[in-house]
Amino acid sequence: MRRREAVKRGRGYIMGHTKIGGNIITLDIYTARLRKPKKISSILSVLAHEIAHHQKPPYRQWYLGRWIVRQHFPRFYKQVTKNLEKMKDNEMIGKYFK
């Protein structure tokens, strides 16, 4: 994942990237502004989000006379919540969420 030298205000910051066709998930382990290492709980949260992209893949929908791609939708966020609950219930990973 390419990193910018300075993050400008008002622009999005990519915390993770996944390739649906392959089995590659890329995460950024540094904070956006100061480039300090992130907490393990925030890295695991981003990982749960990226895994949900594979579990509930995006789909196309006809909306207001044009095709749109639904990448983040309610069922997707329910899957993210389920992934986080499974991580919190795990003995080894759950200790990082407390």
NULUMKOL-294058 format. One line per 5 residues: number of its first residue (from 1); for each residue x, y, z of C-alpha. Coordinates in steps of 0.001 Angstrom, whole numbers, padded with zeros to 6 digits. Layout:
NUM> X:Y:Z; ...
***
This chain:
1> 000000:000000:000000; 001455:003345:-001000; 001736:005919:001739; 001483:009671:001257; 004043:011910:002904
6> 001455:014340:004277; -002233:013710:004760; -004212:016754:003703; -007259:017772:005658; -010605:016844:004118
11> -009252:013933:002104; -009970:010325:002853; -007351:008099:004386; -007165:004442:003379; -006769:002172:006402
16> -007055:-001105:004540; -007415:-002554:001072; -008617:-005932:-000103; -008708:-007675:-003436; -011959:-009621:-003748
21> -010688:-011953:-006487; -007541:-012853:-004560; -006839:-013562:-000945; -004808:-010428:-000233; -005671:-007951:002516
26> -003399:-004944:003078; -003580:-002912:006282; -001868:000317:007296; -000419:-000053:010779; 000460:003611:011278
31> -001784:006518:012234; -002715:008970:009506; -001372:012182:010968; 001653:011431:013111; 002657:008054:011648
36> 002784:006388:015035; 001920:002685:015359; -001805:002012:015837; -003234:000084:018752; -003740:-003612:018090
41> -007485:-003263:018706; -007821:-000723:015878; -005819:-002937:013514; -008092:-005872:014372; -011178:-003703:013759
46> -009920:-002770:010297; -009161:-006443:009657; -012744:-007391:010607; -014000:-004735:008167; -011826:-006025:005317
51> -012786:-009665:005978; -016444:-008648:005766; -015801:-007450:002202; -015045:-011075:001296; -018008:-012437:003249
56> -020562:-009922:001894; -019131:-008819:-001464; -020260:-005604:-003170; -023094:-005757:-005680; -024536:-003489:-008355
61> -027948:-001889:-007930; -030129:000262:-010200; -030776:003473:-008240; -032314:006740:-009513; -031776:005852:-013154
66> -028180:004653:-012921; -026106:001733:-011722; -024337:002122:-008379; -022022:-000255:-006537; -023080:-001038:-002976
71> -019831:-001619:-001104; -021023:-000660:002385; -024625:-001536:003150; -026563:-002584:006292; -025970:-006343:005909
76> -022275:-005607:005438; -022053:-003680:008713; -023919:-006468:010549; -021238:-008847:009274; -018503:-006517:010568
81> -020211:-006523:013980; -020390:-010337:013958; -016681:-010534:013090; -015794:-008198:015950; -017919:-010214:018398
86> -016133:-013412:017336; -012771:-011718:017862; -013810:-010480:021313; -014960:-013980:022313; -011625:-015501:021305
91> -009257:-016064:024226; -006079:-014853:022512; -007453:-011929:020493; -010153:-010817:022950; -007677:-009446:025471
96> -006757:-006617:023070; -010330:-005227:023102; -010492:-004721:026888
***
